């Protein structure tokens, strides 16, 4: 069919040899001498059997090159198809071909309101129903094939071939020989060979110019001849191997896709240019409108900013004035508070200094009195100690002298008168000595009583000094607390470390003097012990 069109268009081409299956198709479906026609004829006779049908086939197609009769079978026959020889068994051909639907039943079921039932029994064509009431399966199949061929011839079909990768029906197994056999038997390889050898794509001049004139617009504007315009378009695209007929252009495989790609590229560039111009125009309009609105908004906003700036300046001036008065008030208030705290602190410090001076004078006077009494006590105790020592020495010396005289008197007592006189003298002397001893004892007792009284007085004076020292310490602690409170309340103007240091020094000096007095009292007590021992 394609080669007839090549001849009609008068293009340069060479004849393409291919395997033609028309004789096989005529053998099967030719009317009235085909296998399907003979099968329908046998089905119309009630006494026909599969043997009579097979004999009829043997007689009719005995000389046909595609029909082969097996040697060992009486009902089988073989047809040499494109893919190979296929043997058919005609035992049940008649029964299967008679499995048809009565036209009345067909009309009844096809007119059903159920879409599923009406779809199973579509209405028969009017020609078939008018020509014969008998409709076999073979004739119906033949009619469906004719309708399918008419549909395919009216369109440009694109086939999808399904290939079985292996006979085991398992994944990941690819049998090259089996797949090649399927492609060869399906006519895919032959169709590819014919398509590559011929011109599978053809377009009329008008359709080609209408679709691809945008690839060379100068050619369509300069010339009105459609053939020349098509020639210029193809030359500009630098295509080779194409043919130009009387009314059509014939292209090799893949050239139409290349032209479509070029056309899509040109359309894309043109669309982008148009979009760019339109977007530029829209952006310009949007920019102008936005600029106008922006200027208006800026003027309003600047006026508002000026008003806000003026209000802020007024507020700042008022705030500065208020801050000035507030700071002056706070500084005045702080000055008054500082002045009061300084006066309080000065009063407290002066009071502390006066109390310190008073305590110092009082302590000095007390120390002077204590020293005077201590010196008096020391002198009297020294005098009494010397007096006691002198009396003891005198007593011992007089006793020694008396004993010596007694010895002399004993030596001279041999005489009576002398002894009596001596005795009287001695008695007088003894009485005198006893009187002196009693006098010394009384003096000693008086001395001890006076010492005890002086010691008691010294202890009382020490206790008074101790109590005064405790009072002064308590007063110092209170004054320190008062000074600390006043210093904490007042700002740090006067250094308080010197005052604290002076007070502690005075307290330490007083405590040292008290300790010295205690040591002296202890030494006096130790001196009293040997006096009692001697007595």
C-alpha positions as CSV (number, residue, x, y, z in Angstrom):
1,X,0.0,0.0,0.0
2,X,2.8,2.4,0.9
3,X,4.7,1.5,-2.3
4,X,1.6,2.2,-4.4
5,X,1.5,5.6,-2.8
6,X,5.2,6.1,-3.6
7,X,4.5,5.3,-7.2
8,X,1.5,7.7,-7.2
9,X,3.5,10.6,-5.9
10,X,6.4,9.8,-8.3
11,X,9.3,9.9,-5.9
12,X,12.6,8.1,-6.2
13,X,12.4,4.8,-4.4
14,X,13.5,1.2,-4.7
15,X,11.1,-1.7,-4.3
16,X,11.0,-3.1,-0.8
17,X,10.6,-6.9,-0.7
18,X,8.5,-8.2,2.2
19,X,6.7,-11.3,3.1
20,X,3.0,-11.1,2.0
21,X,0.4,-13.1,4.0
22,X,-2.5,-12.3,1.7
23,X,-2.7,-15.8,0.3
24,X,-3.0,-17.1,3.9
25,X,-5.8,-14.6,4.6
26,X,-7.6,-15.6,1.4
27,X,-7.3,-19.3,2.4
28,X,-8.9,-18.6,5.7
29,X,-11.6,-15.9,5.1
30,X,-12.1,-15.6,1.3
31,X,-15.7,-15.9,0.3
32,X,-17.1,-18.2,-1.0
33,X,-14.1,-20.6,-1.1
34,X,-12.4,-19.9,2.2
35,X,-12.2,-22.2,5.2
36,X,-14.6,-20.1,7.3
37,X,-17.1,-20.0,4.4
38,X,-16.9,-23.8,4.0
39,X,-17.3,-24.2,7.8
40,X,-20.5,-22.1,7.7
41,X,-21.7,-24.0,4.7
42,X,-21.1,-27.3,6.6
43,X,-22.9,-26.0,9.6
44,X,-26.0,-25.3,7.6
45,X,-26.4,-29.0,6.6
46,X,-27.7,-31.1,9.5
47,X,-26.0,-34.3,8.3
48,X,-22.5,-32.8,8.0
49,X,-19.8,-34.2,10.2
50,X,-16.2,-33.2,10.9
51,X,-15.0,-36.0,8.5
52,X,-17.1,-34.6,5.6
53,X,-15.9,-31.1,6.5
54,X,-12.3,-32.3,6.4
55,X,-12.7,-34.1,3.1
56,X,-14.3,-31.0,1.7
57,X,-11.2,-29.0,2.7
58,X,-8.8,-31.7,1.3
59,X,-10.6,-31.6,-2.1
60,X,-10.8,-27.8,-2.3
61,X,-7.3,-26.9,-1.1
62,X,-5.3,-29.9,-2.3
63,X,-3.2,-27.8,-4.6
64,X,-2.8,-24.7,-2.3
65,X,0.8,-24.1,-1.2
66,X,-0.2,-22.9,2.3
67,X,-2.6,-25.9,3.0
68,X,-0.9,-29.2,4.0
69,X,-2.7,-32.5,4.6
70,X,-1.1,-34.7,7.3
71,X,-0.3,-38.3,6.4
72,X,-1.5,-40.1,9.5
73,X,-4.7,-38.2,10.3
74,X,-8.0,-38.1,8.5
75,X,-9.5,-35.0,10.2
76,X,-6.5,-32.7,10.8
77,X,-5.0,-30.2,8.5
78,X,-2.0,-27.8,8.6
79,X,-1.6,-24.2,7.5
80,X,1.8,-22.6,6.8
81,X,1.5,-19.2,8.6
82,X,4.1,-16.4,8.6
83,X,5.6,-17.6,11.9
84,X,5.5,-21.3,10.9
85,X,3.2,-24.3,10.3
86,X,0.2,-24.8,12.6
87,X,-1.8,-28.0,12.7
88,X,-5.5,-27.8,13.4
89,X,-7.9,-30.6,14.6
90,X,-11.3,-30.2,13.1
91,X,-13.1,-32.7,15.4
92,X,-15.1,-30.0,17.2
93,X,-15.1,-27.2,14.6
94,X,-18.8,-27.8,13.7
95,X,-20.0,-27.8,17.3
96,X,-18.0,-24.7,18.2
97,X,-19.1,-22.8,15.1
98,X,-22.8,-23.6,15.8
99,X,-22.7,-22.0,19.3
100,X,-24.6,-18.9,18.3
101,X,-27.4,-16.8,19.7
102,X,-30.8,-16.5,18.0
103,X,-31.3,-13.0,16.6
104,X,-34.6,-12.6,18.5
105,X,-32.8,-13.5,21.7
106,X,-30.0,-11.2,20.7
107,X,-32.4,-8.3,20.2
108,X,-34.1,-9.0,23.5
109,X,-30.9,-9.2,25.6
110,X,-29.3,-6.2,23.9
111,X,-32.4,-4.1,24.7
112,X,-32.0,-4.9,28.4
113,X,-31.9,-1.9,30.8
114,X,-29.0,-3.5,32.6
115,X,-25.8,-2.1,31.1
116,X,-23.9,-5.3,31.9
117,X,-26.3,-7.6,30.1
118,X,-26.7,-5.2,27.1
119,X,-22.9,-5.0,26.9
120,X,-22.6,-8.8,26.7
121,X,-25.0,-8.9,23.7
122,X,-24.4,-6.0,21.4
123,X,-26.8,-5.5,18.5
124,X,-26.0,-7.2,15.2
125,X,-25.4,-5.2,12.0
126,X,-28.5,-4.8,9.8
127,X,-26.8,-6.4,6.7
128,X,-26.2,-9.6,8.6
129,X,-29.7,-9.8,10.0
130,X,-31.2,-9.1,6.6
131,X,-29.0,-11.5,4.6
132,X,-29.4,-14.6,6.8
133,X,-30.9,-15.6,10.0
134,X,-28.0,-18.0,10.6
135,X,-24.9,-16.3,12.1
136,X,-22.0,-18.6,13.1
137,X,-19.1,-17.9,15.4
138,X,-16.7,-17.8,12.4
139,X,-18.7,-15.2,10.4
140,X,-19.1,-13.1,13.5
141,X,-15.4,-13.2,14.2
142,X,-14.7,-12.3,10.5
143,X,-17.1,-9.4,10.7
144,X,-15.5,-8.1,13.9
145,X,-12.1,-8.4,12.2
146,X,-13.3,-6.3,9.3
147,X,-14.6,-3.7,11.6
148,X,-11.3,-3.6,13.4
149,X,-9.4,-3.2,10.1
150,X,-11.7,-0.4,9.1
151,X,-11.0,1.4,12.4
152,X,-7.3,0.9,12.0
153,X,-7.2,2.1,8.4
154,X,-9.0,5.3,9.4
155,X,-6.4,6.1,12.0
156,X,-2.7,6.2,12.5
157,X,-2.2,3.4,15.0
158,X,0.8,2.9,17.4
159,X,1.2,-0.7,18.4
160,X,2.5,-1.9,21.8
161,X,4.0,-5.4,21.5
162,X,4.1,-7.5,24.7
163,X,7.0,-10.0,24.8
164,X,7.3,-12.9,27.2
165,X,10.9,-12.9,28.6
166,X,11.0,-16.7,29.4
167,X,8.9,-19.8,29.3
168,X,9.3,-20.5,33.0
169,X,7.3,-17.4,34.0
170,X,9.9,-16.3,36.5
171,X,11.5,-12.9,37.1
172,X,15.1,-11.9,36.3
173,X,15.3,-14.5,33.4
174,X,15.9,-13.2,29.9
175,X,15.9,-15.8,27.0
176,X,17.4,-14.1,24.0
177,X,16.5,-16.8,21.5
178,X,12.9,-17.0,22.7
179,X,12.4,-13.3,22.6
180,X,14.0,-13.0,19.1
181,X,11.6,-15.7,17.9
182,X,8.6,-13.8,19.3
183,X,9.7,-10.6,17.6
184,X,10.3,-12.3,14.3
185,X,7.0,-14.2,14.4
186,X,5.1,-11.1,15.4
187,X,6.5,-9.2,12.4
188,X,8.2,-6.6,14.5
189,X,11.6,-7.0,12.9
190,X,10.1,-7.0,9.4
191,X,8.0,-3.9,10.2
192,X,11.2,-2.2,11.5
193,X,13.1,-3.1,8.3
194,X,10.3,-1.9,6.0
195,X,10.0,1.3,8.1
196,X,13.7,2.0,7.9
197,X,13.9,1.3,4.2
198,X,10.8,3.4,3.3
199,X,9.3,6.7,4.4
200,X,7.1,6.1,7.3
201,X,6.1,9.7,7.8
202,X,4.3,11.6,5.1
203,X,2.5,15.0,5.2
204,X,0.6,17.1,2.6
205,X,2.2,20.4,1.6
206,X,-0.5,22.4,3.3
207,X,-0.3,20.5,6.6
208,X,3.5,20.7,6.5
209,X,3.6,24.4,5.8
210,X,0.9,25.1,8.4
211,X,2.8,23.2,11.0
212,X,6.5,24.0,10.2
213,X,6.3,27.4,8.4
214,X,7.5,29.1,11.6
215,X,10.9,27.4,11.2
216,X,11.5,29.5,8.1
217,X,9.1,32.4,8.0
218,X,11.0,34.2,5.2
219,X,10.4,31.3,2.8
220,X,6.6,31.4,3.2
221,X,6.6,35.2,2.8
222,X,8.8,35.3,-0.3
223,X,7.2,32.5,-2.3
224,X,3.6,31.2,-2.8
225,X,4.6,27.8,-4.2
226,X,3.9,25.3,-1.5
227,X,6.4,22.8,-2.8
228,X,9.2,25.4,-2.9
229,X,8.3,26.6,0.6
230,X,8.6,23.0,1.9
231,X,11.9,22.6,0.1
232,X,13.3,25.7,1.7
233,X,12.1,24.7,5.1
234,X,13.8,21.3,4.8
235,X,17.0,22.8,3.4
236,X,17.1,25.3,6.3
237,X,16.7,22.4,8.8
238,X,19.6,20.6,7.0
239,X,17.6,17.3,6.7
240,X,18.8,14.5,4.3
241,X,17.1,11.5,2.8
242,X,13.6,13.0,2.4
243,X,11.5,12.9,-0.8
244,X,9.1,15.5,-2.1
245,X,6.2,14.2,-4.2
246,X,3.4,15.8,-6.1
247,X,1.2,16.6,-3.0
248,X,3.1,15.2,-0.1
249,X,6.4,15.2,1.7
250,X,8.0,11.9,2.6
251,X,10.3,11.8,5.6
252,X,12.6,9.1,7.0
253,X,12.2,7.7,10.4
254,X,13.1,10.2,13.2
255,X,13.0,13.3,10.9
256,X,9.5,14.3,12.0
257,X,10.6,14.1,15.6
258,X,13.6,16.3,14.8
259,X,11.3,18.8,13.1
260,X,8.9,18.8,16.0
261,X,11.8,19.3,18.4
262,X,13.0,22.3,16.3
263,X,9.4,23.6,16.2
264,X,9.0,23.2,20.0
265,X,12.3,25.1,20.5
266,X,11.2,28.0,18.3
267,X,7.8,28.1,19.9
268,X,9.4,28.0,23.4
269,X,11.7,30.9,22.4
270,X,8.8,32.9,21.0
271,X,6.7,32.1,24.0
272,X,9.5,33.2,26.3
273,X,9.9,36.5,24.3
274,X,6.1,37.2,24.5
275,X,6.1,36.3,28.2
276,X,9.1,38.6,28.8
277,X,7.4,41.5,26.9
278,X,4.1,41.0,28.7
279,X,5.8,40.7,32.0
280,X,7.8,43.8,31.3
281,X,4.7,45.7,30.4
282,X,2.9,44.4,33.5
283,X,5.9,45.1,35.7
284,X,6.1,48.7,34.2
285,X,2.5,49.3,34.9
286,X,2.8,47.8,38.4
287,X,6.0,49.9,39.0
288,X,4.3,53.2,37.9
289,X,1.2,52.5,40.0
290,X,3.4,51.4,42.9
291,X,5.6,54.5,42.5
292,X,2.6,56.8,42.5
293,X,1.2,55.2,45.6
294,X,4.6,55.1,47.2
295,X,5.1,58.9,46.7
296,X,1.7,59.5,48.1
297,X,2.3,57.2,51.1
298,X,5.8,58.8,51.6
299,X,4.3,62.3,51.7
300,X,1.7,61.2,54.3
301,X,4.3,59.3,56.3
302,X,6.8,62.2,56.2
303,X,4.0,64.6,57.4
304,X,3.2,62.2,60.2
305,X,6.9,61.8,61.0
306,X,7.2,65.6,61.2
307,X,4.2,65.8,63.6
308,X,5.7,63.0,65.7
309,X,9.1,64.7,65.6
310,X,7.6,68.0,66.8
311,X,5.6,66.2,69.5
312,X,8.8,64.3,70.6
313,X,10.7,67.6,70.7
314,X,8.1,69.2,72.9
315,X,8.1,66.1,75.1
316,X,11.9,66.2,75.3
317,X,11.9,69.9,76.3
318,X,9.2,69.3,78.9
319,X,11.1,66.2,80.1
320,X,14.4,68.1,80.4
321,X,12.7,70.8,82.4
322,X,11.0,68.3,84.7
323,X,14.3,66.4,85.1
324,X,16.1,69.6,85.9
325,X,13.6,70.5,88.7
326,X,13.5,66.9,90.0
327,X,17.3,66.6,90.1
328,X,17.5,70.0,91.9
329,X,14.9,68.8,94.4
330,X,16.7,65.5,94.8
331,X,20.1,67.2,95.2
332,X,18.6,69.7,97.7
333,X,17.0,66.8,99.6
334,X,20.2,64.8,99.6
335,X,22.2,67.9,100.8
336,X,19.8,68.5,103.7
337,X,19.9,64.8,104.6
338,X,23.7,64.8,104.4
339,X,23.9,68.0,106.4
340,X,21.7,66.5,109.1
341,X,23.7,63.3,109.2
342,X,27.0,65.2,109.4
343,X,25.7,67.3,112.3
344,X,24.5,64.1,114.0
345,X,27.8,62.4,113.4
346,X,29.8,65.4,114.6
347,X,27.6,65.6,117.7
348,X,28.2,61.9,118.4
349,X,31.9,62.2,117.8
350,X,32.2,65.3,120.0
351,X,30.2,63.5,122.7
352,X,32.5,60.5,122.4
353,X,35.5,62.7,122.6
354,X,34.1,64.5,125.7
355,X,33.3,61.2,127.3
356,X,36.7,59.9,126.5
357,X,38.3,62.9,128.0
358,X,36.1,62.6,131.1
359,X,37.0,59.0,131.5
360,X,40.6,59.7,131.0
361,X,40.6,62.3,133.7
362,X,38.6,60.1,136.0
363,X,41.0,57.2,135.4
364,X,44.0,59.4,135.9
365,X,42.6,60.6,139.2
366,X,41.7,57.1,140.3
367,X,45.2,55.9,139.3
368,X,46.8,58.8,141.3
369,X,44.7,57.9,144.4
370,X,45.6,54.2,144.0
371,X,49.3,55.1,143.6
372,X,49.3,57.4,146.6
373,X,47.6,54.7,148.8
374,X,49.8,52.1,147.4
375,X,53.0,54.1,148.2
376,X,51.6,54.9,151.7
377,X,50.8,51.2,152.2
378,X,54.3,50.3,150.9
379,X,56.0,52.8,153.2
380,X,54.0,51.8,156.3
381,X,54.5,48.1,155.6
382,X,58.2,48.7,155.2
383,X,58.3,50.6,158.4
384,X,56.3,48.0,160.3
385,X,58.5,45.3,158.9
386,X,61.7,47.1,160.0
387,X,60.1,47.8,163.4
388,X,59.1,44.2,163.8
389,X,62.6,43.1,162.8
390,X,64.2,45.4,165.3
391,X,61.9,44.3,168.1
392,X,62.6,40.6,167.3
393,X,66.3,41.3,167.2
394,X,66.2,43.2,170.5
395,X,64.2,40.4,172.1
396,X,66.6,37.8,170.9
397,X,69.6,39.9,172.0
398,X,68.1,40.6,175.4
399,X,67.2,37.0,175.9
400,X,70.8,36.1,175.1
401,X,72.1,38.7,177.5
402,X,69.6,37.5,180.2
403,X,70.7,33.9,179.7
404,X,74.3,35.0,180.1
405,X,73.5,36.9,183.2
406,X,71.5,33.9,184.5
407,X,74.5,31.7,184.1
408,X,76.6,34.3,185.9
409,X,74.0,34.5,188.6
410,X,73.9,30.8,189.0
411,X,77.6,30.8,189.4
412,X,77.3,33.4,192.1
413,X,74.2,31.9,193.7
414,X,76.2,30.1,196.2
415,X,75.9,32.8,198.4
416,X,72.3,33.2,199.8
417,X,72.0,36.8,199.9
418,X,73.5,37.2,196.6
419,X,71.3,34.6,195.3
420,X,68.2,36.1,196.8
421,X,69.0,39.5,195.4
422,X,69.9,38.0,192.2
423,X,66.6,36.1,192.3
424,X,64.7,39.2,193.0
425,X,66.4,40.9,190.2
426,X,65.8,38.0,187.9
427,X,62.1,38.0,188.8
428,X,61.9,41.6,188.1
429,X,63.7,41.1,184.9
430,X,61.4,38.3,184.0
431,X,58.3,40.4,184.8
432,X,59.7,43.2,182.7
433,X,60.4,40.8,179.8
434,X,56.9,39.3,180.1
435,X,55.4,42.8,180.1
436,X,57.5,43.6,177.0
437,X,56.4,40.4,175.3
438,X,52.8,41.1,176.0
439,X,53.3,44.6,174.7
440,X,54.9,43.2,171.5
441,X,52.0,40.8,171.2
442,X,49.5,43.6,171.4
443,X,51.5,45.6,168.9
444,X,51.6,42.7,166.6
445,X,47.8,42.2,166.9
446,X,47.2,45.9,166.2
447,X,49.6,45.7,163.3
448,X,47.8,42.7,161.8
449,X,44.4,44.4,162.3
450,X,45.6,47.5,160.6
451,X,47.1,45.4,157.7
452,X,43.8,43.5,157.4
453,X,41.9,46.8,157.3
454,X,44.3,48.2,154.6
455,X,44.0,45.0,152.6
456,X,40.2,45.2,152.8
457,X,40.3,48.8,151.7
458,X,42.6,48.0,148.8
459,X,40.2,45.1,147.8
460,X,37.2,47.4,147.9
461,X,39.1,50.0,145.8
462,X,40.0,47.3,143.3
463,X,36.4,46.1,143.1
464,X,35.3,49.7,142.6
465,X,37.9,50.2,139.9
466,X,36.8,46.9,138.3
467,X,33.2,47.9,138.3
468,X,34.1,51.3,136.9
469,X,36.2,49.6,134.2
470,X,33.2,47.4,133.3
471,X,30.9,50.4,133.2
472,X,33.4,52.2,130.9
473,X,33.5,49.1,128.7
474,X,29.7,48.9,128.5
475,X,29.5,52.7,127.8
476,X,32.2,52.3,125.1
477,X,30.2,49.4,123.5
478,X,27.0,51.5,123.5
479,X,28.8,54.5,122.1
480,X,30.3,52.3,119.4
481,X,26.9,51.0,118.4
482,X,25.4,54.5,118.4
483,X,28.4,55.7,116.3
484,X,28.0,52.8,113.8
485,X,24.3,53.5,113.4
486,X,24.9,57.2,112.9
487,X,27.7,56.5,110.4
488,X,25.6,54.0,108.5
489,X,22.7,56.5,108.3
490,X,25.0,59.3,107.3
491,X,27.3,59.4,104.2
492,X,30.9,58.6,104.8
493,X,32.4,62.1,105.7
494,X,34.5,61.4,108.8
495,X,36.8,58.5,109.2
496,X,35.8,56.4,112.2
497,X,38.8,54.1,112.4
498,X,40.9,56.5,114.5
499,X,38.3,56.9,117.2
500,X,37.9,53.1,117.5
501,X,41.6,52.7,117.7
502,X,42.0,55.3,120.5
503,X,39.1,53.8,122.6
504,X,40.6,50.3,122.3
505,X,44.0,51.6,123.4
506,X,42.5,53.3,126.5
507,X,40.6,50.2,127.4
508,X,43.8,48.1,127.0
509,X,45.7,50.5,129.2
510,X,43.1,50.3,131.9
511,X,42.9,46.5,131.8
512,X,46.8,46.4,132.1
513,X,46.7,48.7,135.2
514,X,44.0,46.5,136.7
515,X,46.1,43.4,136.1
516,X,49.1,45.1,137.7
517,X,47.0,45.9,140.8
518,X,45.9,42.3,141.0
519,X,49.6,41.2,140.9
520,X,50.5,43.6,143.7
521,X,47.6,42.3,145.8
522,X,48.8,38.8,145.3
523,X,52.3,39.8,146.3
524,X,51.0,41.4,149.5
525,X,49.1,38.3,150.3
526,X,52.2,36.3,149.8
527,X,54.1,38.6,152.2
528,X,51.5,38.1,154.9
529,X,52.0,34.4,155.0
530,X,55.6,34.5,156.5
531,X,54.5,37.0,159.1
532,X,51.9,34.6,160.4
533,X,54.4,31.8,160.2
534,X,56.9,33.7,162.4
535,X,54.2,34.6,164.9
